[in-house]
Amino acid sequence: MPRNRKKRKLPEKLDLHGLRHEQARQRTIWFIEDRWDSGQEIYIITGYSDTMQDIVEKVLNEYKLEYEIGDDRNSGYIRSWL
């Protein structure tokens, strides 16, 4: 018999792998604006490119969003809250 468990909503993710740096800024803006005021936790996967992380950080700062870069095992993503 299945249990009645609350479904936990997974964070939204944007994967920037394979995009040119010029495209990353616009995709990040669209991703944020599509979810604005949702209260969601988001993950933006940047890989280990310092340039890609800088692009995402600049956008997050423009929107005055708090964020964290990766964790102890993986620094290839940025986590933020809308």
C-alpha positions in Angstrom: 0.0 0.0 0.0 1.5 3.4 -1.0 2.2 5.9 1.7 0.8 9.4 1.6 4.1 11.3 1.3 4.4 14.9 0.5 6.1 15.4 -2.8 9.1 17.5 -2.4 9.6 20.0 -5.2 13.1 19.7 -6.6 15.0 23.0 -7.2 14.8 24.4 -10.7 18.1 24.0 -12.7 19.6 25.8 -15.6 22.5 24.0 -17.3 24.8 26.3 -19.2 27.1 23.6 -20.5 27.5 23.9 -24.3 26.5 27.5 -24.4 28.8 30.3 -25.6 29.6 32.9 -23.0 27.6 35.5 -25.0 24.5 33.3 -24.7 24.9 32.5 -20.9 23.9 36.0 -19.7 20.6 36.1 -21.7 19.7 32.5 -20.7 20.3 33.3 -17.0 18.2 36.4 -17.2 15.3 34.5 -18.9 15.6 31.7 -16.3 15.4 34.1 -13.4 12.6 36.3 -14.8 10.5 33.2 -15.7 10.6 32.2 -12.0 10.7 35.6 -10.3 8.9 35.9 -7.0 8.3 32.1 -6.9 10.3 31.7 -3.7 12.1 28.8 -5.4 15.6 27.6 -4.8 17.5 27.5 -8.2 20.7 25.9 -9.4 22.7 27.3 -12.3 25.2 24.8 -13.6 28.3 26.7 -14.8 30.9 24.0 -14.9 34.4 25.0 -13.7 34.7 28.0 -16.1 35.6 31.1 -14.1 34.2 33.2 -16.9 30.8 31.5 -16.9 30.6 31.8 -13.1 31.5 35.5 -13.4 28.7 36.0 -15.9 26.1 34.4 -13.7 27.3 36.2 -10.6 27.0 39.6 -12.3 23.4 38.8 -13.3 22.5 37.6 -9.8 24.0 40.8 -8.4 22.0 42.9 -10.8 18.9 41.2 -9.5 20.2 41.6 -5.9 19.9 37.9 -5.2 21.8 36.0 -2.6 23.8 33.0 -3.9 26.4 30.4 -3.0 29.0 29.0 -5.3 29.0 25.2 -5.1 29.9 23.1 -2.1 32.9 21.3 -0.7 32.9 18.6 -3.4 31.6 20.5 -6.4 32.1 24.2 -7.3 30.7 23.9 -10.8 27.3 25.4 -9.9 25.7 28.4 -8.2 22.7 28.1 -5.9 20.3 31.0 -5.3 16.9 31.8 -4.0 14.2 33.9 -5.7 
